[in-house]
Amino acid sequence: MGEITAAHLIFIPATMLVGLIIGWILGSRAARDAYAAELRRREERANRDKGRLKAEG
């Protein structure tokens, strides 16, 4: 039960690599979505400010 086989030398690093790849993919998607949301917010804010300036002027 306490023996470490050669399979551990393959299985554990492979599992960690798969987790790293999945984390990389999910993290990049989340970052891309957050960046797109920030751009939308900035664009909406700029359009709102433009409308306010036209109404005042």
C-alpha distance matrix in Angstrom:
0.0 3.8 5.6 8.4 10.3 14.1 14.0 13.2 16.4 18.3 16.9 17.1 20.6 21.8 20.9 22.7 25.6 26.1 26.2 28.7 30.8 30.9 31.8 34.5 36.0 36.1 37.3 40.1 41.2 41.4 43.4 45.7 46.4 47.1 49.4 51.3 51.7 53.1 55.6 56.7 57.2 59.3 61.3 62.0 63.0 65.3 66.9 67.5 69.1 71.3 72.5 73.2 75.3 77.3 78.1 79.2 81.2
3.8 0.0 3.8 6.5 9.5 13.1 13.7 12.1 14.8 17.4 16.5 16.0 19.2 21.0 20.3 21.6 24.5 25.5 25.4 27.6 30.0 30.4 30.9 33.5 35.4 35.5 36.4 39.2 40.6 40.7 42.4 44.9 45.8 46.2 48.4 50.5 50.9 52.1 54.6 55.9 56.4 58.2 60.4 61.3 62.1 64.3 66.1 66.7 68.1 70.4 71.7 72.4 74.3 76.4 77.3 78.3 80.2
5.6 3.8 0.0 3.8 6.2 9.8 11.0 10.0 12.4 15.0 14.7 14.8 17.7 19.4 19.4 20.8 23.4 24.5 25.0 26.9 29.1 29.9 30.7 32.9 34.8 35.4 36.3 38.8 40.4 40.8 42.3 44.6 45.8 46.4 48.4 50.5 51.2 52.3 54.6 56.1 56.7 58.5 60.6 61.6 62.5 64.6 66.4 67.1 68.5 70.7 72.1 72.9 74.7 76.8 77.8 78.8 80.6
8.4 6.5 3.8 0.0 3.8 6.8 8.0 6.6 8.7 11.5 11.5 11.4 14.1 16.0 16.2 17.5 19.9 21.3 21.9 23.6 25.8 26.8 27.6 29.6 31.6 32.4 33.2 35.5 37.3 37.8 39.2 41.5 42.8 43.5 45.3 47.4 48.3 49.4 51.6 53.1 53.9 55.5 57.5 58.7 59.7 61.6 63.4 64.3 65.7 67.7 69.3 70.1 71.8 73.9 75.0 76.0 77.7
10.3 9.5 6.2 3.8 0.0 3.8 5.3 5.7 7.5 9.6 10.2 11.3 13.7 14.9 15.7 17.5 19.3 20.5 21.8 23.5 25.2 26.4 27.7 29.5 31.2 32.3 33.4 35.4 37.1 38.0 39.4 41.4 42.8 43.8 45.5 47.4 48.5 49.8 51.7 53.3 54.3 55.9 57.7 59.0 60.1 61.9 63.7 64.7 66.2 68.0 69.6 70.6 72.3 74.2 75.4 76.6 78.2
14.1 13.1 9.8 6.8 3.8 0.0 3.8 5.3 5.3 7.0 8.8 10.4 11.9 12.9 14.6 16.3 17.5 18.9 20.7 22.0 23.4 25.0 26.5 27.8 29.5 31.0 32.1 33.8 35.6 36.8 38.1 39.8 41.5 42.6 44.1 45.9 47.3 48.5 50.3 52.0 53.1 54.6 56.3 57.8 59.0 60.6 62.3 63.6 65.0 66.7 68.4 69.5 71.0 72.9 74.3 75.5 76.9
14.0 13.7 11.0 8.0 5.3 3.8 0.0 3.8 5.4 5.3 5.8 8.3 10.3 10.4 11.8 14.1 15.3 16.1 18.0 19.8 20.9 22.2 23.9 25.5 26.9 28.2 29.6 31.4 32.9 34.2 35.6 37.3 38.8 40.1 41.7 43.4 44.7 46.1 47.8 49.3 50.6 52.2 53.8 55.2 56.5 58.2 59.8 61.0 62.5 64.2 65.8 67.0 68.6 70.4 71.7 73.1 74.5
13.2 12.1 10.0 6.6 5.7 5.3 3.8 0.0 3.8 5.3 5.0 5.6 8.2 9.5 10.2 11.8 13.7 15.0 16.1 17.8 19.6 20.8 22.0 23.8 25.5 26.6 27.7 29.7 31.4 32.4 33.7 35.7 37.2 38.1 39.8 41.7 42.9 44.1 46.0 47.6 48.6 50.2 52.0 53.4 54.5 56.3 58.0 59.1 60.5 62.3 63.9 65.0 66.6 68.5 69.8 71.0 72.5
16.4 14.8 12.4 8.7 7.5 5.3 5.4 3.8 0.0 3.8 6.0 6.2 6.8 8.7 10.6 11.5 12.7 14.7 16.2 17.1 18.8 20.7 21.8 23.0 25.0 26.5 27.3 29.0 31.1 32.2 33.1 35.1 36.9 37.8 39.1 41.2 42.6 43.6 45.4 47.2 48.3 49.6 51.5 53.0 54.1 55.6 57.5 58.7 60.0 61.7 63.5 64.6 66.0 68.0 69.4 70.5 71.9
18.3 17.4 15.0 11.5 9.6 7.0 5.3 5.3 3.8 0.0 3.8 5.8 5.9 6.0 8.6 10.3 10.7 12.2 14.4 15.5 16.5 18.4 20.0 21.1 22.7 24.4 25.6 27.0 28.8 30.3 31.4 33.0 34.8 36.0 37.3 39.1 40.7 41.9 43.5 45.2 46.5 47.9 49.5 51.1 52.4 53.9 55.6 57.0 58.4 59.9 61.7 62.9 64.4 66.2 67.6 68.9 70.3
16.9 16.5 14.7 11.5 10.2 8.8 5.8 5.0 6.0 3.8 0.0 3.8 5.8 5.1 6.0 8.6 9.8 10.5 12.2 14.1 15.3 16.4 18.2 19.8 21.2 22.5 23.9 25.7 27.2 28.4 29.9 31.6 33.0 34.3 35.9 37.6 38.9 40.3 42.1 43.6 44.8 46.4 48.0 49.4 50.7 52.4 54.0 55.2 56.8 58.4 60.0 61.2 62.8 64.6 65.9 67.3 68.8
17.1 16.0 14.8 11.4 11.3 10.4 8.3 5.6 6.2 5.8 3.8 0.0 3.8 5.4 5.2 6.3 8.6 10.0 10.7 12.3 14.4 15.5 16.5 18.3 20.2 21.2 22.1 24.3 26.0 26.8 28.1 30.2 31.7 32.5 34.2 36.2 37.3 38.5 40.5 42.1 43.0 44.6 46.5 47.8 48.9 50.7 52.4 53.5 54.9 56.7 58.3 59.4 61.0 62.9 64.2 65.4 66.9
20.6 19.2 17.7 14.1 13.7 11.9 10.3 8.2 6.8 5.9 5.8 3.8 0.0 3.8 5.4 5.0 6.1 8.6 9.8 10.3 12.2 14.2 15.1 16.2 18.4 19.9 20.5 22.2 24.3 25.4 26.3 28.3 30.1 31.0 32.3 34.4 35.8 36.8 38.5 40.4 41.5 42.8 44.6 46.2 47.3 48.8 50.7 51.9 53.2 54.9 56.7 57.8 59.2 61.1 62.6 63.7 65.1
21.8 21.0 19.4 16.0 14.9 12.9 10.4 9.5 8.7 6.0 5.1 5.4 3.8 0.0 3.8 5.4 5.0 6.2 8.6 9.7 10.6 12.3 14.1 15.2 16.6 18.4 19.6 21.1 22.8 24.3 25.5 27.0 28.8 30.1 31.4 33.2 34.7 36.0 37.6 39.2 40.6 42.0 43.6 45.1 46.5 48.0 49.6 51.0 52.5 54.0 55.7 57.0 58.5 60.2 61.7 63.0 64.4
20.9 20.3 19.4 16.2 15.7 14.6 11.8 10.2 10.6 8.6 6.0 5.2 5.4 3.8 0.0 3.8 5.4 5.2 6.2 8.6 10.0 10.7 12.2 14.2 15.5 16.6 18.0 20.0 21.4 22.4 24.0 25.8 27.1 28.3 30.1 31.8 32.9 34.4 36.2 37.7 38.8 40.5 42.2 43.4 44.8 46.5 48.1 49.3 50.8 52.5 54.0 55.3 56.9 58.7 60.0 61.3 62.9
22.7 21.6 20.8 17.5 17.5 16.3 14.1 11.8 11.5 10.3 8.6 6.3 5.0 5.4 3.8 0.0 3.8 5.5 5.1 6.1 8.7 9.9 10.4 12.1 14.3 15.3 16.0 18.1 20.0 20.7 21.9 24.0 25.6 26.4 28.0 30.0 31.2 32.3 34.2 35.9 36.9 38.4 40.3 41.7 42.7 44.4 46.3 47.4 48.7 50.5 52.2 53.3 54.8 56.7 58.1 59.2 60.7
25.6 24.5 23.4 19.9 19.3 17.5 15.3 13.7 12.7 10.7 9.8 8.6 6.1 5.0 5.4 3.8 0.0 3.8 5.4 5.0 6.2 8.6 9.8 10.4 12.4 14.3 15.0 16.4 18.5 19.8 20.8 22.4 24.4 25.5 26.7 28.6 30.2 31.3 32.9 34.7 36.0 37.3 38.9 40.6 41.8 43.2 45.0 46.4 47.7 49.3 51.1 52.3 53.7 55.5 57.0 58.3 59.6
26.1 25.5 24.5 21.3 20.5 18.9 16.1 15.0 14.7 12.2 10.5 10.0 8.6 6.2 5.2 5.5 3.8 0.0 3.8 5.4 5.2 6.2 8.5 9.8 10.7 12.3 14.0 15.4 16.8 18.4 19.9 21.3 22.8 24.3 25.8 27.3 28.7 30.3 31.8 33.3 34.7 36.3 37.8 39.2 40.7 42.3 43.7 45.1 46.7 48.2 49.8 51.2 52.7 54.4 55.8 57.2 58.6
26.2 25.4 25.0 21.9 21.8 20.7 18.0 16.1 16.2 14.4 12.2 10.7 9.8 8.6 6.2 5.1 5.4 3.8 0.0 3.8 5.5 5.2 6.0 8.5 9.9 10.5 11.8 14.0 15.4 16.2 17.9 19.8 21.0 22.1 23.9 25.7 26.7 28.2 30.1 31.5 32.6 34.3 36.0 37.3 38.5 40.3 41.9 43.0 44.6 46.4 47.9 49.0 50.7 52.5 53.8 55.1 56.7
28.7 27.6 26.9 23.6 23.5 22.0 19.8 17.8 17.1 15.5 14.1 12.3 10.3 9.7 8.6 6.1 5.0 5.4 3.8 0.0 3.8 5.5 5.1 6.0 8.7 10.0 10.2 12.0 14.2 15.1 16.0 18.0 19.8 20.7 22.0 24.1 25.5 26.5 28.3 30.1 31.2 32.5 34.3 35.9 37.0 38.6 40.4 41.6 42.9 44.6 46.4 47.5 49.0 50.9 52.3 53.5 54.9
30.8 30.0 29.1 25.8 25.2 23.4 20.9 19.6 18.8 16.5 15.3 14.4 12.2 10.6 10.0 8.7 6.2 5.2 5.5 3.8 0.0 3.8 5.4 5.0 6.2 8.7 9.8 10.6 12.5 14.3 15.3 16.5 18.5 19.9 21.0 22.7 24.4 25.8 27.1 28.8 30.3 31.7 33.1 34.8 36.2 37.6 39.2 40.7 42.1 43.5 45.3 46.7 48.1 49.7 51.3 52.7 54.0
30.9 30.4 29.9 26.8 26.4 25.0 22.2 20.8 20.7 18.4 16.4 15.5 14.2 12.3 10.7 9.9 8.6 6.2 5.2 5.5 3.8 0.0 3.8 5.4 5.2 6.2 8.4 10.0 10.8 12.3 14.2 15.5 16.7 18.3 20.0 21.3 22.6 24.4 26.0 27.2 28.7 30.4 31.8 33.1 34.7 36.3 37.7 39.0 40.7 42.3 43.7 45.1 46.8 48.4 49.7 51.2 52.7
31.8 30.9 30.7 27.6 27.7 26.5 23.9 22.0 21.8 20.0 18.2 16.5 15.1 14.1 12.2 10.4 9.8 8.5 6.0 5.1 5.4 3.8 0.0 3.8 5.5 5.2 5.8 8.3 9.8 10.4 11.9 14.0 15.2 16.1 17.9 19.8 20.8 22.2 24.1 25.6 26.7 28.3 30.1 31.3 32.6 34.3 36.0 37.1 38.6 40.4 41.9 43.1 44.7 46.5 47.8 49.1 50.7
34.5 33.5 32.9 29.6 29.5 27.8 25.5 23.8 23.0 21.1 19.8 18.3 16.2 15.2 14.2 12.1 10.4 9.8 8.5 6.0 5.0 5.4 3.8 0.0 3.8 5.6 5.1 6.0 8.6 9.9 10.4 12.1 14.2 15.2 16.3 18.2 19.9 20.9 22.4 24.3 25.6 26.9 28.5 30.2 31.4 32.8 34.6 36.0 37.3 38.9 40.7 42.0 43.3 45.1 46.7 47.9 49.2
36.0 35.4 34.8 31.6 31.2 29.5 26.9 25.5 25.0 22.7 21.2 20.2 18.4 16.6 15.5 14.3 12.4 10.7 9.9 8.7 6.2 5.2 5.5 3.8 0.0 3.8 5.5 5.3 6.3 8.7 10.0 10.7 12.4 14.3 15.5 16.7 18.5 20.1 21.3 22.8 24.5 26.0 27.2 28.8 30.4 31.8 33.2 34.7 36.4 37.7 39.3 40.8 42.3 43.8 45.4 46.9 48.2
36.1 35.5 35.4 32.4 32.3 31.0 28.2 26.6 26.5 24.4 22.5 21.2 19.9 18.4 16.6 15.3 14.3 12.3 10.5 10.0 8.7 6.2 5.2 5.6 3.8 0.0 3.8 5.5 5.2 6.2 8.7 9.9 10.6 12.3 14.3 15.4 16.5 18.4 20.1 21.2 22.6 24.5 25.9 27.0 28.6 30.4 31.7 32.9 34.7 36.3 37.6 39.0 40.8 42.3 43.6 45.2 46.7
37.3 36.4 36.3 33.2 33.4 32.1 29.6 27.7 27.3 25.6 23.9 22.1 20.5 19.6 18.0 16.0 15.0 14.0 11.8 10.2 9.8 8.4 5.8 5.1 5.5 3.8 0.0 3.8 5.4 5.1 6.1 8.5 9.9 10.5 12.2 14.2 15.3 16.5 18.4 20.0 21.0 22.6 24.3 25.7 26.9 28.6 30.3 31.5 32.9 34.6 36.2 37.4 39.0 40.8 42.2 43.4 44.9
40.1 39.2 38.8 35.5 35.4 33.8 31.4 29.7 29.0 27.0 25.7 24.3 22.2 21.1 20.0 18.1 16.4 15.4 14.0 12.0 10.6 10.0 8.3 6.0 5.3 5.5 3.8 0.0 3.8 5.4 5.1 6.1 8.6 9.8 10.5 12.2 14.2 15.3 16.5 18.4 19.9 21.1 22.5 24.3 25.7 27.0 28.6 30.2 31.6 33.0 34.8 36.2 37.5 39.2 40.8 42.2 43.4
41.2 40.6 40.4 37.3 37.1 35.6 32.9 31.4 31.1 28.8 27.2 26.0 24.3 22.8 21.4 20.0 18.5 16.8 15.4 14.2 12.5 10.8 9.8 8.6 6.3 5.2 5.4 3.8 0.0 3.8 5.5 5.1 6.1 8.6 9.9 10.6 12.2 14.2 15.4 16.5 18.4 20.1 21.1 22.5 24.3 25.8 27.0 28.5 30.3 31.6 33.1 34.7 36.3 37.7 39.2 40.8 42.1
41.4 40.7 40.8 37.8 38.0 36.8 34.2 32.4 32.2 30.3 28.4 26.8 25.4 24.3 22.4 20.7 19.8 18.4 16.2 15.1 14.3 12.3 10.4 9.9 8.7 6.2 5.1 5.4 3.8 0.0 3.8 5.5 5.1 6.1 8.6 9.9 10.5 12.3 14.3 15.3 16.4 18.4 20.0 21.0 22.4 24.3 25.8 26.8 28.5 30.3 31.6 32.9 34.6 36.3 37.6 39.0 40.6
43.4 42.4 42.3 39.2 39.4 38.1 35.6 33.7 33.1 31.4 29.9 28.1 26.3 25.5 24.0 21.9 20.8 19.9 17.9 16.0 15.3 14.2 11.9 10.4 10.0 8.7 6.1 5.1 5.5 3.8 0.0 3.8 5.5 5.1 6.1 8.6 9.9 10.5 12.4 14.3 15.3 16.5 18.4 20.0 21.0 22.5 24.4 25.7 27.0 28.6 30.4 31.6 33.0 34.8 36.3 37.5 38.9
45.7 44.9 44.6 41.5 41.4 39.8 37.3 35.7 35.1 33.0 31.6 30.2 28.3 27.0 25.8 24.0 22.4 21.3 19.8 18.0 16.5 15.5 14.0 12.1 10.7 9.9 8.5 6.1 5.1 5.5 3.8 0.0 3.8 5.5 5.1 6.2 8.6 9.9 10.7 12.4 14.3 15.5 16.6 18.4 20.0 21.2 22.7 24.4 25.9 27.1 28.8 30.4 31.7 33.2 34.9 36.4 37.5
46.4 45.8 45.8 42.8 42.8 41.5 38.8 37.2 36.9 34.8 33.0 31.7 30.1 28.8 27.1 25.6 24.4 22.8 21.0 19.8 18.5 16.7 15.2 14.2 12.4 10.6 9.9 8.6 6.1 5.1 5.5 3.8 0.0 3.8 5.4 5.1 6.1 8.6 9.9 10.6 12.3 14.3 15.3 16.5 18.3 20.0 21.1 22.4 24.3 25.7 27.0 28.6 30.3 31.8 33.1 34.8 36.2
47.1 46.2 46.4 43.5 43.8 42.6 40.1 38.1 37.8 36.0 34.3 32.5 31.0 30.1 28.3 26.4 25.5 24.3 22.1 20.7 19.9 18.3 16.1 15.2 14.3 12.3 10.5 9.8 8.6 6.1 5.1 5.5 3.8 0.0 3.8 5.5 5.1 6.2 8.7 9.9 10.5 12.4 14.3 15.3 16.4 18.4 20.0 21.0 22.5 24.3 25.8 26.9 28.6 30.5 31.7 33.0 34.6
49.4 48.4 48.4 45.3 45.5 44.1 41.7 39.8 39.1 37.3 35.9 34.2 32.3 31.4 30.1 28.0 26.7 25.8 23.9 22.0 21.0 20.0 17.9 16.3 15.5 14.3 12.2 10.5 9.9 8.6 6.1 5.1 5.4 3.8 0.0 3.8 5.4 5.1 6.3 8.7 9.9 10.7 12.4 14.3 15.4 16.6 18.5 20.0 21.1 22.6 24.5 25.8 27.1 28.9 30.5 31.7 32.9
51.3 50.5 50.5 47.4 47.4 45.9 43.4 41.7 41.2 39.1 37.6 36.2 34.4 33.2 31.8 30.0 28.6 27.3 25.7 24.1 22.7 21.3 19.8 18.2 16.7 15.4 14.2 12.2 10.6 9.9 8.6 6.2 5.1 5.5 3.8 0.0 3.8 5.4 5.1 6.3 8.7 9.9 10.6 12.3 14.2 15.3 16.5 18.3 20.0 21.1 22.7 24.4 25.8 27.2 28.8 30.4 31.6
51.7 50.9 51.2 48.3 48.5 47.3 44.7 42.9 42.6 40.7 38.9 37.3 35.8 34.7 32.9 31.2 30.2 28.7 26.7 25.5 24.4 22.6 20.8 19.9 18.5 16.5 15.3 14.2 12.2 10.5 9.9 8.6 6.1 5.1 5.4 3.8 0.0 3.8 5.4 5.1 6.2 8.7 9.9 10.5 12.2 14.2 15.3 16.4 18.3 19.9 21.1 22.5 24.4 25.9 27.1 28.7 30.3
53.1 52.1 52.3 49.4 49.8 48.5 46.1 44.1 43.6 41.9 40.3 38.5 36.8 36.0 34.4 32.3 31.3 30.3 28.2 26.5 25.8 24.4 22.2 20.9 20.1 18.4 16.5 15.3 14.2 12.3 10.5 9.9 8.6 6.2 5.1 5.4 3.8 0.0 3.8 5.4 5.0 6.2 8.6 9.9 10.5 12.2 14.2 15.2 16.4 18.3 20.0 21.0 22.5 24.5 25.8 27.0 28.5
55.6 54.6 54.6 51.6 51.7 50.3 47.8 46.0 45.4 43.5 42.1 40.5 38.5 37.6 36.2 34.2 32.9 31.8 30.1 28.3 27.1 26.0 24.1 22.4 21.3 20.1 18.4 16.5 15.4 14.3 12.4 10.7 9.9 8.7 6.3 5.1 5.4 3.8 0.0 3.8 5.4 5.1 6.1 8.6 9.8 10.5 12.3 14.2 15.3 16.4 18.4 20.0 21.1 22.7 24.5 25.8 26.9
56.7 55.9 56.1 53.1 53.3 52.0 49.3 47.6 47.2 45.2 43.6 42.1 40.4 39.2 37.7 35.9 34.7 33.3 31.5 30.1 28.8 27.2 25.6 24.3 22.8 21.2 20.0 18.4 16.5 15.3 14.3 12.4 10.6 9.9 8.7 6.3 5.1 5.4 3.8 0.0 3.8 5.5 5.1 6.1 8.5 9.8 10.5 12.1 14.2 15.3 16.5 18.3 20.0 21.2 22.6 24.4 25.7
57.2 56.4 56.7 53.9 54.3 53.1 50.6 48.6 48.3 46.5 44.8 43.0 41.5 40.6 38.8 36.9 36.0 34.7 32.6 31.2 30.3 28.7 26.7 25.6 24.5 22.6 21.0 19.9 18.4 16.4 15.3 14.3 12.3 10.5 9.9 8.7 6.2 5.0 5.4 3.8 0.0 3.8 5.4 5.2 6.1 8.6 9.9 10.5 12.2 14.2 15.4 16.4 18.3 20.1 21.2 22.6 24.3
59.3 58.2 58.5 55.5 55.9 54.6 52.2 50.2 49.6 47.9 46.4 44.6 42.8 42.0 40.5 38.4 37.3 36.3 34.3 32.5 31.7 30.4 28.3 26.9 26.0 24.5 22.6 21.1 20.1 18.4 16.5 15.5 14.3 12.4 10.7 9.9 8.7 6.2 5.1 5.5 3.8 0.0 3.8 5.5 5.1 6.1 8.6 9.8 10.5 12.2 14.3 15.3 16.4 18.4 20.0 21.1 22.4
61.3 60.4 60.6 57.5 57.7 56.3 53.8 52.0 51.5 49.5 48.0 46.5 44.6 43.6 42.2 40.3 38.9 37.8 36.0 34.3 33.1 31.8 30.1 28.5 27.2 25.9 24.3 22.5 21.1 20.0 18.4 16.6 15.3 14.3 12.4 10.6 9.9 8.6 6.1 5.1 5.4 3.8 0.0 3.8 5.4 5.1 6.2 8.6 9.9 10.5 12.4 14.3 15.4 16.7 18.5 20.1 21.1
62.0 61.3 61.6 58.7 59.0 57.8 55.2 53.4 53.0 51.1 49.4 47.8 46.2 45.1 43.4 41.7 40.6 39.2 37.3 35.9 34.8 33.1 31.3 30.2 28.8 27.0 25.7 24.3 22.5 21.0 20.0 18.4 16.5 15.3 14.3 12.3 10.5 9.9 8.6 6.1 5.2 5.5 3.8 0.0 3.8 5.4 5.1 6.1 8.6 9.8 10.6 12.3 14.3 15.5 16.6 18.5 20.0
63.0 62.1 62.5 59.7 60.1 59.0 56.5 54.5 54.1 52.4 50.7 48.9 47.3 46.5 44.8 42.7 41.8 40.7 38.5 37.0 36.2 34.7 32.6 31.4 30.4 28.6 26.9 25.7 24.3 22.4 21.0 20.0 18.3 16.4 15.4 14.2 12.2 10.5 9.8 8.5 6.1 5.1 5.4 3.8 0.0 3.8 5.5 5.1 6.2 8.6 9.9 10.6 12.3 14.4 15.4 16.6 18.3
65.3 64.3 64.6 61.6 61.9 60.6 58.2 56.3 55.6 53.9 52.4 50.7 48.8 48.0 46.5 44.4 43.2 42.3 40.3 38.6 37.6 36.3 34.3 32.8 31.8 30.4 28.6 27.0 25.8 24.3 22.5 21.2 20.0 18.4 16.6 15.3 14.2 12.2 10.5 9.8 8.6 6.1 5.1 5.4 3.8 0.0 3.8 5.4 5.1 6.2 8.7 9.9 10.6 12.4 14.3 15.4 16.4
66.9 66.1 66.4 63.4 63.7 62.3 59.8 58.0 57.5 55.6 54.0 52.4 50.7 49.6 48.1 46.3 45.0 43.7 41.9 40.4 39.2 37.7 36.0 34.6 33.2 31.7 30.3 28.6 27.0 25.8 24.4 22.7 21.1 20.0 18.5 16.5 15.3 14.2 12.3 10.5 9.9 8.6 6.2 5.1 5.5 3.8 0.0 3.8 5.4 5.0 6.3 8.7 9.9 10.7 12.5 14.4 15.4
67.5 66.7 67.1 64.3 64.7 63.6 61.0 59.1 58.7 57.0 55.2 53.5 51.9 51.0 49.3 47.4 46.4 45.1 43.0 41.6 40.7 39.0 37.1 36.0 34.7 32.9 31.5 30.2 28.5 26.8 25.7 24.4 22.4 21.0 20.0 18.3 16.4 15.2 14.2 12.1 10.5 9.8 8.6 6.1 5.1 5.4 3.8 0.0 3.8 5.4 5.2 6.3 8.7 10.1 10.7 12.5 14.3
69.1 68.1 68.5 65.7 66.2 65.0 62.5 60.5 60.0 58.4 56.8 54.9 53.2 52.5 50.8 48.7 47.7 46.7 44.6 42.9 42.1 40.7 38.6 37.3 36.4 34.7 32.9 31.6 30.3 28.5 27.0 25.9 24.3 22.5 21.1 20.0 18.3 16.4 15.3 14.2 12.2 10.5 9.9 8.6 6.2 5.1 5.4 3.8 0.0 3.8 5.4 5.0 6.2 8.7 9.9 10.6 12.2
71.3 70.4 70.7 67.7 68.0 66.7 64.2 62.3 61.7 59.9 58.4 56.7 54.9 54.0 52.5 50.5 49.3 48.2 46.4 44.6 43.5 42.3 40.4 38.9 37.7 36.3 34.6 33.0 31.6 30.3 28.6 27.1 25.7 24.3 22.6 21.1 19.9 18.3 16.4 15.3 14.2 12.2 10.5 9.8 8.6 6.2 5.0 5.4 3.8 0.0 3.8 5.4 5.2 6.3 8.7 10.0 10.6
72.5 71.7 72.1 69.3 69.6 68.4 65.8 63.9 63.5 61.7 60.0 58.3 56.7 55.7 54.0 52.2 51.1 49.8 47.9 46.4 45.3 43.7 41.9 40.7 39.3 37.6 36.2 34.8 33.1 31.6 30.4 28.8 27.0 25.8 24.5 22.7 21.1 20.0 18.4 16.5 15.4 14.3 12.4 10.6 9.9 8.7 6.3 5.2 5.4 3.8 0.0 3.8 5.5 5.2 6.2 8.7 10.0
73.2 72.4 72.9 70.1 70.6 69.5 67.0 65.0 64.6 62.9 61.2 59.4 57.8 57.0 55.3 53.3 52.3 51.2 49.0 47.5 46.7 45.1 43.1 42.0 40.8 39.0 37.4 36.2 34.7 32.9 31.6 30.4 28.6 26.9 25.8 24.4 22.5 21.0 20.0 18.3 16.4 15.3 14.3 12.3 10.6 9.9 8.7 6.3 5.0 5.4 3.8 0.0 3.8 5.5 5.1 6.2 8.6
75.3 74.3 74.7 71.8 72.3 71.0 68.6 66.6 66.0 64.4 62.8 61.0 59.2 58.5 56.9 54.8 53.7 52.7 50.7 49.0 48.1 46.8 44.7 43.3 42.3 40.8 39.0 37.5 36.3 34.6 33.0 31.7 30.3 28.6 27.1 25.8 24.4 22.5 21.1 20.0 18.3 16.4 15.4 14.3 12.3 10.6 9.9 8.7 6.2 5.2 5.5 3.8 0.0 3.8 5.4 5.2 6.0
77.3 76.4 76.8 73.9 74.2 72.9 70.4 68.5 68.0 66.2 64.6 62.9 61.1 60.2 58.7 56.7 55.5 54.4 52.5 50.9 49.7 48.4 46.5 45.1 43.8 42.3 40.8 39.2 37.7 36.3 34.8 33.2 31.8 30.5 28.9 27.2 25.9 24.5 22.7 21.2 20.1 18.4 16.7 15.5 14.4 12.4 10.7 10.1 8.7 6.3 5.2 5.5 3.8 0.0 3.8 5.5 5.2
78.1 77.3 77.8 75.0 75.4 74.3 71.7 69.8 69.4 67.6 65.9 64.2 62.6 61.7 60.0 58.1 57.0 55.8 53.8 52.3 51.3 49.7 47.8 46.7 45.4 43.6 42.2 40.8 39.2 37.6 36.3 34.9 33.1 31.7 30.5 28.8 27.1 25.8 24.5 22.6 21.2 20.0 18.5 16.6 15.4 14.3 12.5 10.7 9.9 8.7 6.2 5.1 5.4 3.8 0.0 3.8 5.7
79.2 78.3 78.8 76.0 76.6 75.5 73.1 71.0 70.5 68.9 67.3 65.4 63.7 63.0 61.3 59.2 58.3 57.2 55.1 53.5 52.7 51.2 49.1 47.9 46.9 45.2 43.4 42.2 40.8 39.0 37.5 36.4 34.8 33.0 31.7 30.4 28.7 27.0 25.8 24.4 22.6 21.1 20.1 18.5 16.6 15.4 14.4 12.5 10.6 10.0 8.7 6.2 5.2 5.5 3.8 0.0 3.8
81.2 80.2 80.6 77.7 78.2 76.9 74.5 72.5 71.9 70.3 68.8 66.9 65.1 64.4 62.9 60.7 59.6 58.6 56.7 54.9 54.0 52.7 50.7 49.2 48.2 46.7 44.9 43.4 42.1 40.6 38.9 37.5 36.2 34.6 32.9 31.6 30.3 28.5 26.9 25.7 24.3 22.4 21.1 20.0 18.3 16.4 15.4 14.3 12.2 10.6 10.0 8.6 6.0 5.2 5.7 3.8 0.0
